[in-house]
């Protein structure tokens, strides 16, 4: 398991997680009910065969929020509603009123829900206790907030806030691509997004591109600023950092993955355990580089 997108939150590093497993156990994922649209709760990070709802290596904890959602397309409901309204109009000789339409739609949804397909989902999260960091494997702020909300619900209190920088990330990213020194270990990748500073201004997206070329320089001279920038950390990690501080396309490179291939493991669980340990270590190392460069704020206890 390797996270692909990192949305980050800060929480006080003084929080106590000694009773975490029992707190999560009271909020396990329950099957979605016949008249429910969705259900959320914690599942084992190791899949269906796992029992534990958290896995800890050192000061890194792996959690997984599972979900079940009933698939009931609005187009299907509206089509059947139109047919039934037409039948009622033909029988009664008049169009049903607003209340009747609403009641009929509610009855129709209740009728269809138990027969709707259920789509399972899971979203992984990493708690870095050293840095007071919650990392959610998604690029969607809404989905990430949902995971943090589930953790908060299980713990009773989880004062985690979205990652915030004390400097404008756009200015930092623009400076790096313009030639300002990057933090030790970081180097430019081959992807960026530039936007005109004016509202509704031009947007330029570059992929598989030399970011040090004259073409990029001309965009900067024209006043465009960098809003997303591909970066590499040594030969271990590549990612795209956005001005929203979300890390997209997070990928462990050969320099990191070679560590997995150099050791032998007998089963799938041991393999997942090793992958989590590696991913957590690289994510923490990357954060320690970005934190001073972007002056990332902490959350007071």
C-alpha positions as CSV (number, residue, x, y, z in Angstrom):
1,X,0.0,0.0,0.0
2,X,1.3,3.4,-1.0
3,X,-0.7,6.6,-0.6
4,X,-1.2,8.4,-4.0
5,X,-2.4,11.8,-2.8
6,X,-1.7,13.5,0.5
7,X,-4.1,15.9,2.2
8,X,-2.6,17.0,5.5
9,X,-3.9,18.2,8.8
10,X,-2.1,19.3,12.0
11,X,-3.1,18.2,15.5
12,X,-1.4,18.8,18.9
13,X,1.5,16.3,19.2
14,X,0.6,16.0,22.9
15,X,-2.6,14.0,22.1
16,X,-2.9,10.6,23.8
17,X,-3.7,7.6,21.6
18,X,-3.2,4.8,24.2
19,X,-6.9,3.8,24.0
20,X,-7.2,4.2,20.2
21,X,-8.0,0.6,19.4
22,X,-10.9,0.4,21.8
23,X,-12.2,3.8,20.7
24,X,-12.2,2.7,17.0
25,X,-13.8,-0.7,17.9
26,X,-16.9,1.2,19.0
27,X,-17.1,2.8,15.6
28,X,-16.5,-0.1,13.2
29,X,-18.1,0.0,9.8
30,X,-21.6,-1.4,9.9
31,X,-23.4,-2.7,6.7
32,X,-25.5,0.0,5.1
33,X,-29.1,-0.5,6.1
34,X,-31.9,-1.3,3.6
35,X,-33.2,2.3,3.8
36,X,-29.9,4.1,4.2
37,X,-27.9,5.8,1.5
38,X,-24.5,5.3,3.1
39,X,-22.6,4.0,6.1
40,X,-19.1,5.0,7.4
41,X,-16.8,3.4,10.0
42,X,-13.4,2.0,10.6
43,X,-12.1,-1.2,9.0
44,X,-8.9,-3.1,9.4
45,X,-6.0,-1.6,7.3
46,X,-5.1,-5.1,6.4
47,X,-8.4,-5.9,4.7
48,X,-11.3,-8.2,5.4
49,X,-9.2,-10.8,7.2
50,X,-7.7,-8.3,9.6
51,X,-9.1,-7.7,13.1
52,X,-7.2,-4.8,14.4
53,X,-8.5,-1.4,13.4
54,X,-5.1,0.4,13.7
55,X,-1.6,-0.5,13.0
56,X,1.4,1.2,14.7
57,X,5.0,1.3,13.8
58,X,7.0,3.6,16.1
59,X,5.2,6.9,16.1
60,X,3.2,6.2,12.9
61,X,-0.3,4.9,13.1
62,X,-2.2,3.5,10.1
63,X,-6.0,3.9,10.1
64,X,-8.6,3.1,7.5
65,X,-12.1,4.5,7.1
66,X,-14.4,2.2,5.2
67,X,-17.7,3.1,3.5
68,X,-20.7,1.6,1.8
69,X,-22.9,3.6,-0.5
70,X,-26.1,2.6,-2.2
71,X,-26.1,3.5,-5.9
72,X,-29.4,5.0,-6.8
73,X,-29.0,7.3,-9.8
74,X,-31.2,10.4,-9.8
75,X,-32.1,9.8,-13.5
76,X,-33.6,6.4,-12.6
77,X,-35.7,7.9,-9.8
78,X,-36.9,10.8,-11.9
79,X,-37.8,8.6,-14.9
80,X,-39.9,6.3,-12.7
81,X,-41.4,9.3,-10.9
82,X,-42.5,10.8,-14.2
83,X,-44.2,7.5,-15.2
84,X,-46.1,7.3,-12.0
85,X,-47.1,10.9,-12.1
86,X,-48.4,10.4,-15.6
87,X,-50.4,7.4,-14.5
88,X,-51.9,9.4,-11.6
89,X,-52.8,12.2,-13.9
90,X,-54.6,9.8,-16.3
91,X,-56.5,8.1,-13.5
92,X,-57.5,11.3,-11.6
93,X,-57.8,13.7,-14.6
94,X,-55.5,16.3,-13.0
95,X,-51.8,16.8,-12.3
96,X,-50.7,15.9,-8.7
97,X,-49.8,18.9,-6.6
98,X,-46.4,19.7,-5.1
99,X,-47.0,17.8,-1.8
100,X,-48.2,14.7,-3.7
101,X,-45.2,14.8,-6.0
102,X,-42.8,15.1,-3.0
103,X,-44.5,12.2,-1.1
104,X,-44.5,10.0,-4.2
105,X,-40.8,10.6,-4.8
106,X,-40.0,9.7,-1.1
107,X,-42.1,6.5,-1.4
108,X,-40.3,5.7,-4.6
109,X,-36.9,6.1,-3.1
110,X,-37.8,3.9,-0.1
111,X,-39.1,1.3,-2.5
112,X,-35.9,1.3,-4.6
113,X,-33.2,1.6,-1.9
114,X,-33.3,-2.0,-0.6
115,X,-32.7,-3.2,-4.2
116,X,-29.9,-0.7,-5.0
117,X,-26.3,-1.9,-5.5
118,X,-23.9,-1.2,-2.7
119,X,-20.4,0.2,-3.5
120,X,-17.7,-0.3,-0.9
121,X,-14.9,2.1,-0.4
122,X,-11.9,2.7,1.8
123,X,-9.7,5.7,2.6
124,X,-6.4,5.3,4.4
125,X,-4.9,7.8,6.9
126,X,-1.5,8.1,8.6
127,X,-1.1,9.7,12.0
128,X,2.4,11.0,12.5
129,X,2.6,11.5,16.2
130,X,6.1,13.1,16.1
131,X,5.0,16.0,13.9
132,X,1.3,16.1,15.0
133,X,0.3,15.3,11.4
134,X,-2.7,13.5,9.9
135,X,-2.2,12.5,6.3
136,X,-5.2,11.3,4.4
137,X,-4.8,9.4,1.1
138,X,-7.0,11.7,-1.1
139,X,-6.8,14.9,-3.1
140,X,-10.4,15.8,-2.2
141,X,-10.7,18.2,0.7
142,X,-14.2,17.0,1.3
143,X,-13.2,13.4,1.5
144,X,-10.3,14.2,3.8
145,X,-12.5,16.2,6.1
146,X,-14.9,13.2,6.2
147,X,-12.0,11.0,7.4
148,X,-10.9,13.5,10.0
149,X,-14.6,13.8,11.1
150,X,-14.8,10.0,11.6
151,X,-11.6,10.1,13.7
152,X,-13.0,13.0,15.8
153,X,-16.3,11.1,16.3
154,X,-14.4,8.0,17.5
155,X,-12.0,9.8,19.8
156,X,-14.5,12.3,21.2
157,X,-12.1,15.1,20.4
158,X,-9.6,15.4,17.6
159,X,-8.5,19.1,17.2
160,X,-7.1,18.7,13.7
161,X,-6.9,21.6,11.3
162,X,-6.1,21.8,7.6
163,X,-2.4,22.4,6.9
164,X,-1.7,26.2,6.8
165,X,1.4,28.1,5.6
166,X,2.6,31.4,7.0
167,X,3.9,32.4,3.6
168,X,2.0,32.3,0.3
169,X,2.7,28.9,-1.3
170,X,2.3,30.4,-4.7
171,X,5.1,32.8,-4.1
172,X,7.4,30.0,-2.8
173,X,6.7,27.7,-5.8
174,X,7.2,30.6,-8.2
175,X,10.5,31.5,-6.6
176,X,11.8,27.9,-6.9
177,X,11.0,27.6,-10.6
178,X,12.5,31.1,-11.1
179,X,15.8,30.0,-9.8
180,X,15.8,30.5,-6.1
181,X,17.6,27.8,-4.1
182,X,15.4,24.8,-3.3
183,X,15.6,23.1,0.1
184,X,18.3,20.5,0.4
185,X,17.3,17.3,-1.3
186,X,14.5,18.8,-3.4
187,X,14.8,19.2,-7.2
188,X,12.4,20.2,-9.9
189,X,10.3,17.7,-11.7
190,X,8.8,18.0,-15.2
191,X,5.3,19.4,-14.5
192,X,3.9,22.7,-13.4
193,X,0.8,24.9,-13.6
194,X,1.0,28.6,-14.0
195,X,-1.8,31.1,-13.6
196,X,-2.2,34.8,-14.3
197,X,-2.5,36.8,-11.1
198,X,-5.7,38.4,-12.4
199,X,-9.1,36.7,-11.6
200,X,-10.2,34.5,-14.5
201,X,-6.7,34.9,-16.0
202,X,-4.9,32.6,-18.3
203,X,-3.8,29.1,-17.1
204,X,-0.8,27.3,-18.5
205,X,-0.2,23.6,-17.8
206,X,3.1,21.9,-18.6
207,X,3.8,18.2,-18.5
208,X,6.9,16.3,-19.4
209,X,8.6,19.6,-19.8
210,X,11.9,21.1,-18.9
211,X,10.9,23.7,-16.3
212,X,14.2,25.6,-16.6
213,X,13.6,26.5,-20.3
214,X,13.1,30.0,-21.7
215,X,9.4,29.3,-22.4
216,X,8.7,29.0,-18.7
217,X,10.8,32.1,-18.0
218,X,8.7,34.1,-20.4
219,X,5.5,33.1,-18.6
220,X,7.0,34.2,-15.3
221,X,8.1,37.5,-16.9
222,X,4.5,38.0,-18.1
223,X,3.4,37.9,-14.5
224,X,2.1,34.3,-14.2
225,X,2.6,32.5,-10.9
226,X,3.2,28.8,-10.2
227,X,0.2,27.1,-8.5
228,X,1.4,23.5,-8.9
229,X,4.9,22.2,-9.2
230,X,6.4,18.7,-9.6
231,X,9.3,18.0,-7.3
232,X,11.6,15.2,-6.3
233,X,13.1,14.4,-3.0
234,X,16.5,12.8,-3.7
235,X,15.8,9.7,-5.7
236,X,13.1,8.5,-3.2
237,X,9.9,10.5,-3.7
238,X,8.2,12.4,-6.5
239,X,5.1,14.5,-6.1
240,X,3.2,17.6,-7.3
241,X,2.8,20.3,-4.7
242,X,-0.1,22.6,-5.1
243,X,-0.8,26.0,-3.6
244,X,-3.5,24.4,-1.6
245,X,-0.7,22.3,0.1
246,X,-2.1,19.1,-1.2
247,X,0.6,16.7,-2.5
248,X,-0.7,14.9,-5.6
249,X,0.8,12.1,-7.6
250,X,2.8,11.0,-4.6
251,X,5.1,8.2,-5.7
252,X,8.0,6.3,-4.1
253,X,10.9,6.0,-6.6
254,X,13.5,3.3,-7.1
255,X,15.8,4.8,-4.4
256,X,13.1,4.0,-1.8
257,X,11.4,0.9,-3.3
258,X,14.8,-0.8,-3.6
259,X,14.7,-1.1,0.2
260,X,11.7,-3.4,-0.1
261,X,13.3,-5.6,-2.6
262,X,16.4,-6.1,-0.5
263,X,14.5,-7.9,2.2
264,X,12.4,-11.1,2.1
265,X,8.9,-11.5,3.6
266,X,6.8,-14.7,3.8
267,X,3.3,-13.4,3.6
268,X,1.1,-10.5,2.4
269,X,0.7,-9.0,5.9
270,X,4.5,-8.7,6.3
271,X,4.6,-7.1,2.8
272,X,2.0,-4.5,3.7
273,X,3.7,-3.9,7.0
274,X,7.0,-3.2,5.3
275,X,5.3,-0.9,2.7
276,X,3.6,1.1,5.4
277,X,6.8,1.5,7.4
278,X,8.6,2.7,4.2
279,X,5.8,5.0,3.1
280,X,5.5,6.6,6.6
281,X,9.2,7.2,6.9
282,X,9.4,8.9,3.4
283,X,6.3,11.0,4.1
284,X,7.7,12.1,7.4
285,X,11.1,12.9,5.8
286,X,9.4,14.9,3.1
287,X,7.4,16.9,5.6
288,X,10.5,17.8,7.6
289,X,11.9,19.3,4.4
290,X,8.7,21.2,3.4
291,X,7.8,22.4,6.9
292,X,10.6,25.1,7.3
293,X,10.5,26.0,3.6
294,X,6.8,26.8,3.6
295,X,6.7,27.8,7.3
296,X,3.9,25.4,8.0
297,X,2.0,26.3,11.2
298,X,1.5,24.0,14.1
299,X,-1.6,23.5,16.3
300,X,-1.3,24.5,19.9
301,X,-2.2,22.0,22.5
